[in-house]
Amino acid sequence: MSAKFLFSGLISVCLLWSCTNVKYKTPTLSKHEQELILDGKEDDVMRVLLITNPKDSVLLRTKSTNFNFPSDNILAEKLSKRMLATVTDSATMGVGIAAPQVGVLKNLILVQRFDKKEEPIEAYYNPKITSYSKLKQPCLEGCLSIPNKMDTTRNRAYAILLEYDELTGVHKTEMVEDFTAVIFQHEIDHLNGILFLDHLDEEIKAAEDSLKLSQHRNGK
């Protein structure tokens, strides 16, 4: 077998392998999600889903999935820039936002870092909380997806241990405290289909259960 023929055969094998493994280069976002992200410039505001809209509500209650880097890099980066434009828009002006709130079921949040100089809004890909402090803190919360509603939650951890990915694929771990920790908990809840109203319901139920137990012990 000639060297020229062998070289040609190796090229063919490599091309065939590349084609059969195209799935590793395909973004994990759905076609609809890709269209949402690409339907606008990086500084264009996206529509915020509202709990008062039945179709929006279903999506807001759906759990998101992780990005797969590097195949999702381009779309993930553009999504984060459009989410930044959205959360800083004068019509919303929030301190955090999660991808499901703009119709994309991927694990991406933007959080304003009040614990850092100049209080930047930063993007976190595939974030998860691996540890919560026993110390709790009350916090007045609102949500871009829940119009005209604010209330105080009392079961948010004062400090959390956070893990997340960067676009480069580097995995990081960080301890976050105080009000910024509440923002992270609020936004990561969105990735799991949880709204801050759910915490209020849990607190009410816990208080009712405590009252019933107290009445039972007192013979009432």
N, C-alpha and C positions, 0 to 999 in steps of 0.2 A: 504494500500500500504506500502510495507516494505521500510525502510530507504535506504537499499542497492539498491532497484529498483529505488527509487526516485533519488538517487545520480547518478546512471547510466543514467537515463533519462536526467538529467541536463547536463551531459557531452556530450550526443548526441546532445542536443539543441545547446550547445556552439560550437561544431564542425560544425554543420550545419550553424550557424550564421557566423562563420569564413569563410566558403567556399563561402557563398553567398555574402560576403563583400570583396572578394579577390581583387576587383578592387581598393580598397584603398591601397593595398600593391604592385600594379603593377606600374612600372615606366611609366612616361608619354612620354618617348622618343619612337620614332618609332623603329621597328626592325632594319632598315638600320642604324639609328643613333647609336643604341646600338652596332652594329657590328663595326662601325667606331671607337667608343671609345675603345672597347675591343680588337681591332685588333692591339695590340702593348702594350709595357710596359709603365709605367707612365712617363718615360723620353724619350719616342720615339716621334719624330717629326711627325706632321700630315701634309697632303697636304693642301696648302693654295689655295683656289678657286680664279680664276682670271676673271676679267670682260671681258677679251679678249676671253674667252671660252664661247660659247653660252649657254651651259647647266649650267655652273657655274654662268653666269650672271643672269639667271632666278632665281636661288636659292638666290643669293645675293640681289635680288629685292623683296624677300618674307619676310613678317613679322614673327618674332619669337614669341614663347609663353613662359609663365612662367614655372619654375620647380614647382613640388609639393613635398614639404618636409613633412615627412621623406622618402617617397617612392623613391625619386630620389637621395638620399644622396650619395650612393656609386658611381653611374655613374657620377653624377655632380662633385664630388671630383676628380675622375680620369680624367674627361674631362679637368678640370681646370689645372691639373698637366701636361697633354699632351699639352695643349695650352701654358703653360709656357715654356715648352721645345721648342715649335714651334716659339714663339715670340722672344726667346733669342738665337735661332739658328743662326750661323754665316751667313747663306744664306739669312736671313730675317732681324734680328736685329731691331725690331720695339719697339715703346714705348707703344703699346697697341694692343689688338686683341679682336675680338668678335667671339662668337661661330659659327655664320653663315659663317664666313670666312674659317672654317674647315669642313663645311658641316653639321653642327648641328643647327637646327632652334630652339634653346632654348635661353632664356634671361640670358646670362653669358658673362661678359667682363673681361679682364685683363688690368689694367692700371698701368703704372709706376708713382709712387707718387713722383714727383720732389719737392713737398712741404713738404716732410718728410725726416728725417735724413736717410742717406744711400740710399735714393731714391728706395725703394722696389717696386717690381711689385706685385700687390695685385688683388685677384679675388673678383668680385661682382656679386651676384646672384639676378636675378629679379630686376635689377636696373631701376630707372626711375627718370627723372628730373621733380620736381614739381614747380620750380620757376626759372626764369632767370632774371639777373640784366638788367637794361636798358642800362648800360654802356657796350659798345662793345669793342672788341679788334681784330686787324688784326693778322693773324697768317699764317705762311707758313706751309701747310699741304701736306702730302703724304699718301699713303695707300699700305699695303702689297698686296691688291687685284687689284691694279691699277699700273702696271709696268711702270717705267720710266716717272712718271708724278708727278710734284709738283707745287703747286700754292698757292697764298695767298687768304684766305677767310677773309671777313671783317665784317661778321654779327654774329660772335661768342660772346656769353655773357662773360663778364669778371668774373662773379661769378654765381654759380648755387646752388640750394638746391637739394641735392641728397637723394633718399631713396633706400634701398636695403635690401636683406635678407642675413643672415648667414646660414651656413649648419645646425646649431642648431635650426633654425626656428626663431631666434631673428630678429626683424625688426629694422633697424637703419635709422637715418636721419643725414646728414652731410652737412655743407657748404664747397664748394670747390671754389678756386679762381685761377686767372692767367692762365698760360700755362696748368697746370694740369686740369683745368676746360675745356679747349679746347679738351684735350684728351678724357675726359668723354663724351663730346658732340659728338665727332667724332665716338666713339665706340657705344654709345647708338643709334646714327643714324643707324648704321649697323643693329641693332635689329629691326628697323622699315623699312628696305629695302632701306635706304637712303645712298647715297655716297656723299663725299665732293664735287664732281663735280657738284652735284645738286645745291649746294649753290652758286657756281660760275655762273651757269646759271641764278639763281634768281637775283644775283647782276647785271648781264648784262642786264636782262630784266628790272630791276628797273631803271637802268641808262638810258636805251632807252626810257622808259615811262616818266622819268623826262625830258629828252631832248625834246620829243614830246610835253609835256605840256608847256615847256618854249617857244618853237617855236610857239605854238598856241597862247600863251599870247602876243607874240611879233608880231603876225600877219603874220608869215612866213608859 
